Amino acid sequence: MQNTYTAAALAQKAFAKIIVNKKLNTLRLLVTFNPYSVTQKSAEFATGDICNTTDSAEYVQYTINKALNNAKQQLKTNNIVFVA
């Protein structure tokens, strides 16, 4: 049986935030459907430490895009917005 998702499910807006661990100098991506609380505890999708803060900008962008693609697949949405 093939997975089919409704247009409403694919149109859900998710909110993403990049968290910096200052102690380890690493970045982490959190994605949630609640725009008012983007925290590790409330996140529907959270990566591990995906890169270091000392990495090149190109590598950081590459790893964030890779993590966003994984989040889109797991959360079944194409609508992810970054929040501050």
Backbone as ProteinMPNN parsed JSONL, in Angstrom:
{"seq_chain_A": "MQNTYTAAALAQKAFAKIIVNKKLNTLRLLVTFNPYSVTQKSAEFATGDICNTTDSAEYVQYTINKALNNAKQQLKTNNIVFVA", "coords_chain_A": {"N_chain_A": [[0.849, -1.18, 0.0], [0.578, 2.156, -0.868], [1.86, 5.15, 0.584], [-0.166, 7.903, 1.064], [-0.708, 11.331, 1.382], [-2.755, 13.918, 2.593], [-3.503, 17.16, 1.191], [-3.792, 19.027, 3.171], [-2.275, 17.979, 5.268], [0.278, 18.106, 4.187], [0.552, 20.822, 4.008], [0.915, 21.837, 6.521], [2.382, 24.153, 8.709], [5.618, 24.257, 9.827], [8.025, 25.137, 12.317], [11.334, 26.191, 12.564], [14.461, 26.247, 14.319], [17.792, 27.215, 14.905], [20.031, 26.066, 17.201], [22.7, 27.024, 19.261], [25.297, 25.436, 20.869], [27.194, 26.669, 23.19], [29.135, 25.71, 24.885], [30.175, 23.379, 23.695], [30.593, 24.345, 21.183], [28.901, 23.793, 18.929], [26.276, 23.22, 16.473], [22.722, 22.781, 16.349], [19.633, 21.608, 15.062], [16.252, 22.374, 15.522], [12.853, 21.489, 15.105], [9.453, 22.315, 15.178], [5.846, 22.301, 15.52], [4.66, 24.225, 16.991], [4.736, 27.592, 17.184], [5.356, 29.232, 19.309], [6.921, 28.031, 21.165], [9.781, 26.899, 20.676], [11.666, 24.663, 21.613], [14.042, 22.276, 22.897], [12.665, 20.372, 24.353], [10.016, 20.539, 23.418], [10.175, 19.959, 20.748], [9.319, 18.417, 17.663], [11.06, 17.361, 15.901], [14.446, 16.894, 16.222], [17.833, 17.421, 15.716], [21.023, 15.873, 16.23], [24.214, 17.133, 17.255], [25.065, 18.855, 14.527], [27.095, 20.228, 13.198], [30.172, 22.087, 13.653], [30.776, 25.336, 15.121], [32.975, 26.475, 14.066], [33.271, 25.548, 11.517], [33.273, 25.882, 7.891], [31.223, 28.293, 6.147], [29.899, 27.255, 3.927], [29.859, 24.508, 4.44], [28.332, 24.448, 6.78], [25.877, 25.419, 5.789], [25.301, 23.332, 4.007], [24.985, 21.113, 5.775], [22.794, 21.986, 7.278], [20.805, 22.17, 5.311], [20.664, 19.462, 4.605], [19.718, 18.363, 7.024], [17.253, 19.697, 7.141], [15.935, 18.564, 4.939], [15.674, 15.935, 5.867], [13.962, 16.44, 8.037], [11.688, 17.379, 6.697], [10.873, 15.051, 5.38], [10.372, 13.286, 7.543], [8.449, 14.672, 9.079], [6.54, 15.083, 7.244], [5.914, 17.453, 5.779], [6.23, 20.342, 3.711], [6.581, 22.9, 4.357], [8.473, 24.77, 6.077], [9.502, 27.156, 8.364], [11.925, 29.451, 9.447], [12.517, 30.661, 12.744], [13.325, 33.282, 15.064]], "CA_chain_A": [[0.0, 0.0, 0.0], [1.38, 3.356, -1.004], [1.497, 6.219, 1.5], [-0.696, 9.117, 0.457], [-0.951, 12.345, 2.393], [-3.662, 14.945, 2.12], [-2.901, 18.473, 0.976], [-3.768, 19.713, 4.467], [-1.146, 17.47, 6.046], [1.509, 18.612, 3.593], [0.593, 22.272, 4.129], [1.141, 22.258, 7.904], [3.557, 25.003, 8.842], [6.528, 23.891, 10.911], [8.922, 26.225, 12.678], [12.674, 25.675, 12.833], [15.38, 27.142, 15.017], [19.141, 26.678, 15.051], [20.509, 26.255, 18.566], [24.153, 26.972, 19.38], [25.817, 24.968, 22.152], [28.417, 27.46, 23.369], [30.132, 24.92, 25.603], [30.804, 22.463, 22.743], [30.726, 25.055, 19.907], [28.223, 23.012, 17.895], [24.945, 23.668, 16.075], [21.667, 21.776, 16.387], [18.407, 22.084, 14.436], [14.998, 21.958, 16.153], [11.667, 21.79, 14.309], [8.232, 22.066, 15.918], [4.655, 22.895, 14.934], [4.243, 25.277, 17.91], [5.642, 28.722, 16.95], [5.618, 29.969, 20.533], [7.819, 27.286, 22.032], [10.723, 26.081, 19.909], [12.671, 24.214, 22.578], [14.421, 20.866, 22.759], [11.628, 19.555, 24.973], [8.769, 20.557, 22.646], [10.457, 19.757, 19.323], [8.913, 17.17, 17.024], [12.25, 16.87, 15.215], [15.668, 17.507, 16.73], [19.04, 16.737, 15.266], [22.143, 15.908, 17.16], [25.123, 18.208, 16.879], [25.266, 18.604, 13.102], [28.379, 20.778, 12.75], [30.834, 22.974, 14.601], [30.672, 26.752, 14.794], [34.2, 26.861, 13.366], [33.236, 25.017, 10.155], [33.054, 26.887, 6.85], [29.816, 28.649, 5.928], [29.353, 26.333, 2.932], [29.597, 23.232, 5.101], [27.214, 24.666, 7.7], [24.675, 25.481, 4.958], [25.072, 21.978, 3.495], [24.46, 20.24, 6.829], [21.461, 22.459, 7.645], [19.909, 21.733, 4.233], [20.506, 18.013, 4.737], [18.846, 18.14, 8.179], [15.912, 20.156, 6.771], [15.337, 17.548, 4.073], [15.267, 14.831, 6.748], [12.804, 16.893, 8.807], [10.534, 17.414, 5.787], [10.435, 13.683, 5.142], [9.837, 12.669, 8.757], [7.264, 15.386, 9.541], [5.607, 15.088, 6.106], [5.531, 18.823, 5.442], [7.186, 21.078, 2.891], [6.477, 24.283, 4.775], [9.255, 24.988, 7.299], [9.871, 28.552, 8.494], [12.865, 29.699, 10.543], [12.147, 31.702, 13.705], [14.47, 33.787, 15.827]], "C_chain_A": [[0.889, 1.236, 0.0], [0.905, 4.415, -0.019], [1.007, 7.417, 0.716], [-1.053, 10.072, 1.579], [-1.846, 13.41, 1.806], [-2.919, 16.258, 1.949], [-2.817, 19.24, 2.289], [-2.583, 19.256, 5.314], [0.164, 18.008, 5.499], [1.65, 20.12, 3.76], [0.803, 22.746, 5.565], [2.437, 23.051, 7.984], [4.363, 24.57, 10.063], [7.5, 25.044, 11.124], [10.259, 25.649, 13.119], [13.527, 26.737, 13.527], [16.732, 26.447, 15.116], [19.639, 27.06, 16.438], [22.028, 26.111, 18.575], [24.508, 26.504, 20.787], [27.169, 25.649, 22.34], [29.514, 26.678, 24.076], [30.898, 24.007, 24.648], [31.082, 23.108, 21.387], [30.139, 24.255, 18.747], [26.85, 23.618, 17.613], [23.982, 22.494, 16.065], [20.415, 22.394, 15.778], [17.197, 21.492, 15.151], [13.843, 22.369, 15.257], [10.441, 21.402, 15.125], [7.049, 22.691, 15.178], [4.105, 24.016, 15.802], [5.186, 26.472, 17.754], [6.055, 29.46, 18.218], [6.612, 29.272, 21.449], [8.695, 26.353, 21.196], [11.87, 25.731, 20.861], [12.961, 22.735, 22.329], [13.313, 19.956, 23.275], [10.366, 19.456, 24.105], [8.971, 20.237, 21.165], [9.948, 18.405, 18.836], [10.083, 16.533, 16.28], [13.447, 17.62, 15.775], [16.859, 16.705, 16.23], [20.014, 16.647, 16.428], [22.998, 17.104, 16.791], [25.537, 17.979, 15.429], [26.555, 19.185, 12.555], [28.938, 21.68, 13.843], [30.662, 24.417, 14.166], [31.904, 27.228, 14.043], [34.259, 26.326, 11.942], [32.97, 26.141, 9.16], [31.552, 27.12, 6.654], [29.161, 27.696, 4.932], [28.993, 24.994, 3.562], [28.414, 23.347, 6.07], [25.9, 24.697, 6.918], [24.312, 24.102, 4.422], [24.446, 21.082, 4.558], [23.065, 20.676, 7.275], [20.449, 22.04, 6.583], [19.639, 20.239, 4.3], [19.552, 17.679, 5.895], [17.414, 18.587, 7.883], [15.214, 19.157, 5.865], [14.878, 16.337, 4.879], [14.017, 15.206, 7.547], [11.552, 16.918, 7.938], [9.991, 16.016, 5.535], [9.776, 13.083, 6.38], [8.543, 13.34, 9.227], [6.199, 15.51, 8.461], [5.034, 16.476, 5.841], [6.634, 19.452, 4.592], [7.308, 22.523, 3.327], [7.186, 24.477, 6.118], [9.765, 26.434, 7.28], [10.846, 28.682, 9.659], [12.364, 30.839, 11.422], [13.387, 32.093, 14.489], [14.394, 33.32, 17.259]], "O_chain_A": [[1.836, 1.336, 0.78], [-0.297, 4.573, 0.199], [1.687, 7.892, -0.193], [-1.624, 9.676, 2.595], [-1.706, 13.765, 0.636], [-1.833, 16.443, 2.498], [-1.883, 20.013, 2.502], [-1.961, 20.066, 6.001], [1.068, 18.333, 6.268], [2.759, 20.647, 3.663], [0.864, 23.953, 5.803], [3.453, 22.67, 7.404], [3.851, 24.526, 11.182], [7.758, 25.827, 10.21], [10.314, 24.736, 13.943], [13.338, 27.94, 13.346], [16.81, 25.246, 15.376], [19.664, 28.237, 16.798], [22.575, 25.188, 17.971], [24.077, 27.098, 21.775], [28.164, 25.258, 21.729], [30.697, 26.958, 23.884], [32.116, 23.866, 24.763], [31.728, 22.502, 20.532], [30.788, 24.062, 17.719], [26.33, 24.414, 18.395], [24.374, 21.356, 15.805], [20.163, 23.585, 15.962], [17.115, 20.283, 15.364], [13.844, 23.471, 14.708], [10.381, 20.312, 15.693], [7.245, 23.529, 14.298], [3.167, 24.7, 15.391], [6.345, 26.376, 18.159], [7.011, 30.235, 18.196], [7.093, 29.871, 22.411], [8.387, 25.173, 21.032], [12.896, 26.41, 20.905], [12.212, 22.045, 21.638], [13.054, 18.897, 22.703], [9.724, 18.407, 24.062], [8.003, 20.248, 20.404], [10.12, 17.385, 19.503], [10.103, 15.323, 16.055], [13.456, 18.85, 15.798], [16.884, 15.477, 16.311], [19.83, 17.276, 17.47], [22.539, 17.998, 16.08], [26.266, 17.035, 15.127], [27.07, 18.695, 11.55], [28.262, 21.99, 14.824], [30.43, 24.696, 12.989], [31.872, 28.298, 13.436], [35.212, 26.624, 11.221], [32.502, 27.216, 9.534], [30.729, 26.256, 6.956], [27.985, 27.364, 5.08], [27.951, 24.415, 3.255], [27.593, 22.434, 6.161], [24.92, 24.077, 7.328], [23.135, 23.742, 4.388], [23.483, 20.368, 4.278], [22.236, 19.831, 7.614], [19.349, 21.602, 6.92], [18.511, 19.798, 4.078], [18.685, 16.816, 5.759], [16.463, 17.938, 8.317], [14.013, 18.928, 6.012], [13.817, 15.774, 4.609], [13.116, 14.383, 7.715], [10.475, 16.524, 8.386], [8.777, 15.821, 5.482], [8.731, 12.441, 6.274], [7.639, 12.664, 9.718], [5.091, 15.98, 8.721], [3.823, 16.646, 5.699], [7.814, 19.131, 4.74], [8.06, 23.292, 2.729], [6.563, 24.36, 7.173], [10.377, 26.876, 6.308], [10.633, 28.103, 10.724], [11.856, 31.846, 10.928], [14.361, 31.344, 14.569], [15.271, 33.644, 18.06]]}, "name": "protein", "num_of_chains": 1, "seq": "MQNTYTAAALAQKAFAKIIVNKKLNTLRLLVTFNPYSVTQKSAEFATGDICNTTDSAEYVQYTINKALNNAKQQLKTNNIVFVA"}
